[in-house]
Amino acid sequence: MKPRHAFLHIALATLCGLATSEAFAADAPAPTSPPPKAPPVKIIFDTDIGNDVDDALAMGVLHSLMTRGDCELLAVTTTKPDELAGPFVDAINTFYGRGDIPIACTRKESLPKGSKFLLLADRYPHDLKSSADTQEPVKLLRQILGKAADQSLVLVQVGFFSNFAALLDSPADDCSPLKGKELVKQKVKLLSVMAGGFQTVNHNNHYLEYNVIKDIPAAQKLAKEWPTPIVWSGFEIGIAVPYPAVSIERDYSYVPHHPLAEAYYLYTPPPHDRPTWDLTAVLYAVLPDRGFFELSQPGQVTVEDDGFTRFKPKKSGGRDRFLILNDVLAARVKEALVQLSSQPPRGLKP
């Protein structure tokens, strides 16, 4: 027990307005250092950029998270067979001061073509002249996976399933003696996918989501064979968090021309509030422990012949979970996405 005169000293000091940390030093716990910052999440971003503008905004989120030290974007692969898809990705990367990020573009001609905004690539500095000048996606993916530490990569897929499904079938090569599925199992920690629909959407419980139905065989293959945990951001999640058009009109004006804002205007001009489908998959992939989303119970996703994504809970656990939002979380997610996607590049001189 403390001597009585010690308590009297503290009481008098308090009454006189003189109480200091020293007065309480004997009772106060020792100060603790903040926990060390987690190392950046190593990301590969697979996108059908050009079909919708949320892919472009999602790239803004990724670059801002890189600036904050939360992730490292190792590569961008595309599932958009357009000669300007690669150059537009390169233009965005260059705008954010990272024009050396590797890019690989699909040659799969059966995927949707045409875009309202990829022509913007010619407005902004970039080195890549055509998507045809890049490697094939599977080759680049194997190069990066082959060099990575075990269980160190997080893959984000916000377009069609074509590239990652093809990766599963890839043979051993000079990048790795492992076949594709074994290589993924060894190197990948998590796959974050924007695809499917897992909760009631407009009272339709059999929703056929765009990213799935445009390459159903690839979606079926990935859903059946992917060997690591998958978290799915369903159609309903992006719908629940519409990106505020006022932000497009206000928050990107720190430069006369901004690739994300101009892509938004060309796709669907404000005051349209575009859903944040792809942005949500990125946010979860990089910051899964920040409480932005709830998760479903574990289970298994299968893709039916019409493209419907069926989720079946499994009592013994399962590979798949999907994101869940309530109104409070949706407001928090929207604020985070606006702040991240509109954050100016580090060192930018307007």
N, C-alpha and C positions, 0 to 999 in steps of 0.2 A: 504494500500500500504506500502511496506517496506521503511524504511528510506534510503536515498541515500547513506549514509556511509556504510550500510550493503552490498550493491552491489559492492562498491569500494573495500571493504575488500575481497570479494570473487574473484573479478577480479585480484587483486594484488597477492593473494595466488595462483591463477591458473598460472599466468605468472611466478612466482617464483618456480613453481613445488611443492608448499606447500599445494595445495588444499586437504582438508581432508573431511572425512564424517561429521566431526563436522561443517565444514564451510557451509555444505548444510543441516544441521540437521533441520533447521527451515522449509525447503521446502520439504524434502524427506518424503515419507509416512513411517509410522511405520512398522518395519519388521513383517512379519507374519510367523507363524509356518506352516510347511507342513501339509497337511490334514492327519488325522490318517489313518493307513493302515486298509483296510477292513478285517473283520474276515475271516479265512480260509473257503473256500467253502467245504461243507461236501459232499463227493462223495461216491457212490456205483458204482463199475466197473463190468459190465457184459460182459464176453468175451468168444469167442470160441478158445481160445489160443491153438496152435498146428496145426491149419489149415493153417495159414499164419504167417509170422514173424512180421508183423506190430503190432500185439497184444503185443508182447514182447517189442518192441520199445515204444509203447504207455504206458506200465507200467513204463518204464524208465522215460518218460515225467512226469507221475503222481508223481513218487517218487521225482524227482527234484523240482517239484512245491510244494510238501510237505516240502522239505528242505528250500525252499524260503518263507514258511509261507503262500502260496496262497491257499492251499487246505489241507483237511484231508481225507485220504482214509479209510473209515469205514469198507469196506468189498469188497471181490472179489467173484463173482459168475461165474460159467463156464457153457457153453453150449457145451462142448466137452466131449463125453462119453468115456474117456480114463483114465485108472488107473493112468497115470502119469501127467494128466493135473493139478490136484491139487498140487502134489508135485513140479511141475515146477514153478507154481505160488508162492508156499511157498519158493522155492529156490531163486527166484528173490526178494521177500520181505525180506528174510534173508540177501541177498547180500547187500541190501540197509539199513540194520540195523533195519528192522521192521517185524521180523518174527512172531509177535503176531497178525497180521491182520487176522481177521476171513475169512475163505474160505469155500464155499459150491459148490458142483459139481453135475451136472445133472446125472440122471440115465436113461435118455431118449435114448434108444438104437437105435432109428431110425435115429438119427443125425449122420453126417459123422465121421468116425473113422480113425485112422492112422495119423502119424505125422513123419516129418523128423527130428525133434529136441527135442521132449519132453524127450527123453532118457538122455538129458543133466542134468536132475534133479539129477541124481546119481553122477554127478561131483561136485556138490556144496552142502554146508551145508544146511540142512532143517530137520524139525521134522515130517512133514506129510508123511506117508509111501504110502498111496494110496488114490485116489479120493473117494473110498468107505468108507473111515474113516471119511468123512465130513458129515455135515448135508445136508438135501435136501435144494436146494436154496430157495424155497418159505418160509420154516420155518425160515431160517436166515434173509431173507428180512423182514418178518413180525416182527421179534424180533427187528431189527434196526429201522424200521418205527414206531413201537409201542412206542419206547423210545424217538423218535425225537421230536423236537419242530415243530409246524405247519409251513408249507411252508419253511422248512429249508434244504431240501435235493435236490441234483442234481444227477440224475441217468444217467449213461453213458452206452449205449448198443452198442457194436462193433461186436457182433456175431449174433446168431440166436435169434428170438423173443420168444423162448420157455419159458424162465424163467419169464420174465416180463408179458407175456400173461397169464401164469398160476397164477401169483400173483393176477391178476384182479379177478379171480374166487375163490380165497381162502376164506374160511369161517372165521367167528369170532372165536377167540381162546383165550388162556391165555395171548397172547401178546397184543391183542387189541380186544375190543368188536365190532370193525368195520369190515365189509367185505372188501375184497381186493380193489375193485374200490373206495370205500369211504375212505379207509385208504390212498391210493395213493393220492387222491384228497386233503386230509387234510395235508399230510406231505411233498409232493413233490412239488418243485418249478418249475423244468424243467427236461425234458428228452432230452438228446443229443444222437442222433442215427446215426451210420454209416450204411447206407442202401439206396438202391434205386438208381435211376438216374433221374435227373430233367432237365438237359440241354443236347444238342446234344452230343452224345458220338460216335466218329468215324462214324459220319453221320447216326447213328442208333437212331431213336427217340423212339424205343420200346425196350429199354435195360432191360434185366432180370437180376437183380443183385443177386449175390451169397447168401448173408445173408438173402435175402427174400425167394428165391425159395427153400431153404433147409427145411423150415418149413412154407409153405404158409398159412395153417390154423391159426397158431399162429400170423403171420404177419398181416393177415386180421383182426383178433380179436383185436390186439393192435391198429391198425390204426383206427378201428371203435370205440373202447370203451375207449381208454386212456383219462383220464379226465384233464390232465394238458398240458401246452404248450409243443410242440415238435419242436426241430430244427434238420433237417436232413442234414447230410453231405453225399452227393451223390457220386456215383462212380467217377464222373468227377473231384471231388475236390482232392481226393488222387492221381489221375492220373496227375493232374496239378502240383503236388509238389512231384516229385520223390526224395527219400532219396539218397544223393550222396554216392556212394560206397567208395569214398576216405575217407569219415568220418569213415566208419567201419574199414578201414585199418589203420587209423591214430589216431582217437580221443578216442579209447577205450583201448589203449595200456598202460594205467597207471597201469594195473594189468596184470599178465601173462595170466589169463583166465577170460573172461568177459562173463556172460550168454547171454547178448544181441548180442554181436558181434559173438559169437560162434553159436548162433541160426541162425543168418543171413547167416553165411557161410554154415551151413548145409542145410538151406532152398534153397537158390540160391546164389552160391559164387559170390563175386565181380569179374568183374566190373559191375555186374547188379545193376541198380538203382531201388530199390523196391518202389512202390507207398506208400504214407503215409496215407492210408485211415483212420485207427483207430486213428492215432495220431491227425488228424485234429478234430475229434469229442471230444477228450480229451481237446485240446487247447481251443476250443470254450467253452466247459462246465465250465472250470475253469476261463478263462479270456475273458468273452464275451464282455467286454467294452473296450478292448485294440485296437480295429480297425483292427484286423487281417483279418476279413472277412466282406463282405457285406451280407445282408440278402434279400431274396425275399419278395415280399408283402405277407401278411397273406393269408392263404387259407386252403384247406383241402386235405390231402393225403388219397387216397384209394388204396387198393391192389387188383388187379384183379385176376381172377382164374388162370392165367398163371404166376403170380408173378410180373407183371408190376405195378410199383408205379405211379399212376396218380395224378398229382397235379392240383387242380382247385382253382384259385384265388376267393376270396370272398370279395365283396365290403364292406360288413359290418364287415369285419375282420374274422379271423379264428384261429384255434388252431395251425396250422402248418406253418413253414417257412423253407426254405432251404438255405444253404450257397452258396455264389457266390464269385468267385475270378477273379481278372484281373492279368495281368503280374506283376505289381508292388506289389500287395498284395501277390502273390504267392512267389515272391523272399523273402519278409519279413517273411512269414510263414515258408519257408524252413530254413532260418537262425535261427529262434526261435526254431524249432523242432530239428535241429542238436545240438544247444547249450544245450537244455534241456535233450534230450535223452542221450547225452554223458557226462553229468555233473557227476563227481565222487561223490559217497556217502559221506556225511559229516563224518569226522573222520576216513576215510579209510586210512589204513597204507599199502601201496604197499609192 
